[in-house]
Amino acid sequence: MNRLEPFAHQKYLNLETFRRNGEGVKTPVWFAQEGELLYIVTLGSSGKVKRIRNHGRVNVAPCRMNGKVVGSWVPALAREVTEPEVKARVDRLLDHKYGLMRKLFGGQRAGRGARDTVLEIKLLE
């Protein structure tokens, strides 16, 4: 089975990032998949982005909107991606997947002057 198969028909991904002391912080997020990679768009100033900048080791699992995991946790590496063409591609993927809901929530953040960033996640073997 393809390791990404459990994420194929899911709307949410639980992303576990790690503080400097090793404590895990779990956050349910919207995500898109392209090939062997998963992508998240989130606020660049968020805690999860700061933790990933410090250490890219993460765990991911498919989940419900409330964060309840519906599959197995998988170790992965995450990194921030800053190329504008990647951001544009990921935005299109997320718009296609989430439609009007993403436009509504994305518009609210943009209206507040918030700056988004893209996180790229690669599952470990």
C-alpha positions in Angstrom: 0.0 0.0 0.0 1.2 3.5 -0.8 2.0 5.3 2.4 0.0 8.3 1.3 -3.2 6.2 0.7 -4.6 6.9 4.2 -4.6 10.6 3.4 -6.2 10.3 -0.1 -9.8 11.0 0.8 -9.4 13.0 4.0 -10.1 16.7 4.6 -7.9 17.1 7.6 -4.4 16.2 8.7 -3.2 16.2 12.3 0.3 17.7 12.3 2.4 17.1 15.3 5.4 19.4 15.7 7.9 19.4 18.5 9.0 22.1 21.0 12.7 22.4 21.9 12.1 20.3 25.0 10.7 17.5 22.8 7.0 18.0 23.8 4.7 17.4 20.8 2.0 19.9 19.8 -0.8 18.5 17.6 -2.8 20.7 15.2 -5.5 19.7 12.8 -5.1 21.5 9.4 -6.3 21.5 5.9 -3.9 20.0 3.4 -3.3 19.2 -0.2 -1.4 16.3 -1.8 0.7 16.4 -4.9 2.7 13.4 -5.9 4.6 12.1 -2.8 4.3 15.4 -0.9 1.7 16.9 1.4 1.3 20.7 1.6 -0.2 23.0 4.3 -0.7 26.8 4.0 -0.7 28.5 7.4 0.3 31.7 9.1 4.0 32.3 8.8 4.0 33.6 12.4 2.3 30.5 13.8 3.9 28.3 16.4 3.9 25.3 14.2 6.0 27.2 11.6 8.4 28.4 14.3 8.8 24.8 15.6 9.4 23.4 12.1 12.0 26.1 11.4 13.8 24.9 14.5 13.4 21.2 13.7 11.7 19.7 10.7 10.8 16.4 12.3 7.0 16.0 12.5 4.4 13.3 12.7 1.2 13.3 10.6 -2.0 11.4 10.7 -5.4 11.7 8.9 -8.0 13.2 11.3 -11.4 14.7 11.7 -12.0 18.5 12.0 -11.6 18.3 15.8 -8.2 16.6 15.6 -9.4 13.0 16.4 -7.0 10.7 14.5 -8.7 8.3 12.1 -5.5 6.5 11.0 -1.9 5.9 12.0 0.7 8.4 12.9 3.5 8.6 10.3 6.9 10.2 10.8 7.8 12.9 8.3 10.0 15.8 7.6 8.5 19.3 7.1 10.1 22.4 5.7 8.9 25.9 4.8 8.8 26.6 1.1 9.1 30.2 -0.1 9.0 30.0 -3.9 6.0 32.0 -5.2 5.3 29.4 -7.9 4.9 26.7 -5.3 2.6 28.9 -3.2 0.5 29.6 -6.3 0.3 25.8 -7.1 -0.6 24.8 -3.6 -3.2 27.6 -3.4 -4.9 26.2 -6.5 -4.8 22.6 -5.1 -6.4 23.8 -1.8 -9.0 26.0 -3.6 -10.0 22.9 -5.7 -10.2 20.7 -2.6 -12.0 23.0 -0.2 -13.8 25.5 -2.5 -15.8 28.3 -1.0 -14.8 27.4 2.6 -11.2 28.1 1.8 -12.0 31.3 0.0 -14.0 32.6 3.0 -11.3 31.7 5.6 -8.4 32.8 3.4 -10.1 36.1 2.7 -10.5 36.8 6.4 -6.8 36.3 7.0 -5.7 38.4 4.1 -8.0 41.2 5.3 -6.1 41.3 8.6 -2.8 41.6 6.8 -1.7 38.1 7.8 1.1 36.6 5.8 0.8 32.9 4.8 3.6 30.4 4.2 3.7 26.9 2.7 4.8 23.9 4.6 6.0 20.9 2.5 5.8 17.5 4.2 7.6 14.3 3.0 6.8 11.0 4.7 9.8 9.1 6.0 10.4 5.5 4.8 
